[in-house]
Amino acid sequence: MTYMYSSKNEATIYEKIIANKGSHAINKILMGTYVNATAEDGDWYHVITAGPNGWIHKSDLSDNMGIKVFFLDVGQGDGVLIEVGKYKILVDAGPGSNMYNYLTKYQYSYLLKEEKKIHIDYVIISHFDIDHYKGITEIINDTQFTFGEIIHPGILKFAKKDNEYSTGLGDVIEEGGQKYLLNIYDDLLNINEDKEFNRDITPFLRALKYANDEGRVSTSRRCQKGDFILNESIEQKPFSIEVLAPITEHTSKGNVFPYWKDDGITINGHSLVLKFTFGSRTFLLGGDLNTESQKYLIAKYEGHNPFEVDVAKSCHHGSSDFSEDFMALVNPYATVISSGDNEGHSHPRADAIGCAGKYSKSKRPLVYSTELARSTDIKKEKILFGMINLRCNGSEIFMSQMKEVKDNTDLWDSYKVK
């Protein structure tokens, strides 16, 4: 058997080969999709793959997978799975079970059927709002999972009852006319804090401790501007995850975060901002950055622009709380908005969608929505949660989502990012 990957987006799988030509298309697979070649006939391999198995032309195969990014519909929240080289990377997991169900029932069900563990090399929490991290608690609690490193920005939330701190995030001081948050946590596996965290942080930290006691979690660390989570060569191409924010400032109490207006603006504004580079292509995940923090970052980088990328996840689910100047700096070809049915927020907002198109370097900007990618099975009265697929070989990027009427030969709605 030979193990390879599709090198072409929407590569065709045929039922049979006649005179060295494919006959009767039965399936199409995305770039980077894994195949297991079981037989050979001229210029063709018979493969086992996602969907119906069949024959694929040798020119449509490669030994390299590239990078695969799955923007999952987790409802009102964020959840992104990334596969590149030997690494599985999870960035947020929404507020509920969508990501857990996807990992265990679909993406890695083959491992569980073989009674193997699902190992996630990096679990990255953009910030501690429940629509980003609460779904991770269920994943950590499952002993079928093991983990490498837990990455986070360092701000936690305290219980409202009997909170002795000046805010729900900890104590705040004022120096030079600016307020600063003093409570920053580095290693979540060894927190020295006698005050009670809130009802969602507490079970998360408990799950993390149990997993660590069981040997299923290796380390935890806080990251900020200037850190690299990964920086190496994969498939003879540069790959890195650079942390562009948050940024601490030096005060008489040490290095701390600015506190802006209220707890929500502060914890959102100090989200991890991650720039992924693979080959010559770039992607940005910016958590829940808001107008206040985006203006702050523009000032801190003093005319230098590390934010421009090819594909960006819209900050804060397509909220109206954004800086047009910051969006102009990001200037992507494609934007993904991750949101859900929460009428209190009404995400994505019309101005966020409009500006995602306006502030793009593409003549035909691509604006994706995880919420719009879902569909409904009327007969079964069941919501079919959607996903935006990104595939990149280091030079080309393709983005795809499944069509609602599923035909294996016409399954995908795909665009080349340009």
Sequence and secondary structure as in RCSB ss.txt:
>XXXX:A:sequence
MTYMYSSKNEATIYEKIIANKGSHAINKILMGTYVNATAEDGDWYHVITAGPNGWIHKSDLSDNMGIKVFFLDVG
QGDGVLIEVGKYKILVDAGPGSNMYNYLTKYQYSYLLKEEKKIHIDYVIISHFDIDHYKGITEIINDTQFTFGEI
IHPGILKFAKKDNEYSTGLGDVIEEGGQKYLLNIYDDLLNINEDKEFNRDITPFLRALKYANDEGRVSTSRRCQK
GDFILNESIEQKPFSIEVLAPITEHTSKGNVFPYWKDDGITINGHSLVLKFTFGSRTFLLGGDLNTESQKYLIAK
YEGHNPFEVDVAKSCHHGSSDFSEDFMALVNPYATVISSGDNEGHSHPRADAIGCAGKYSKSKRPLVYSTELARS
TDIKKEKILFGMINLRCNGSEIFMSQMKEVKDNTDLWDSYKVK
>XXXX:A:secstr
 EEEEE STTEEEEEEEETTEEEEEEEEE TT EEEEEEEETTEEEEE SSS EEEEGGGEES   EEEEEE  S
SS EEEEEETTEEEEEEE SSSHHHHHIIIIITHHHHHTT  EEEEEEE S S HHHHHHHHHHHH TTEEEEEE
EE S   B STT  SSBTTB EEEETTEEEE    S TTS    S B TTHHHHHHHHHHHHHTT EEEEEE  T
T EEEEEEETTEEEEEEEEE   EEETTEEEEE  SSHHHHHHHT  EEEEEETTEEEEE TT  HHHHHHHHHH
TTT      SEEE GGGG S   HHHHHHH  SEEEE   S TTTT S HHHHHHHHHS SSSS EEEEHHHH E
EETTTTEEE  EEEEEE SS EEEEEE SS  TTS EEEEE  
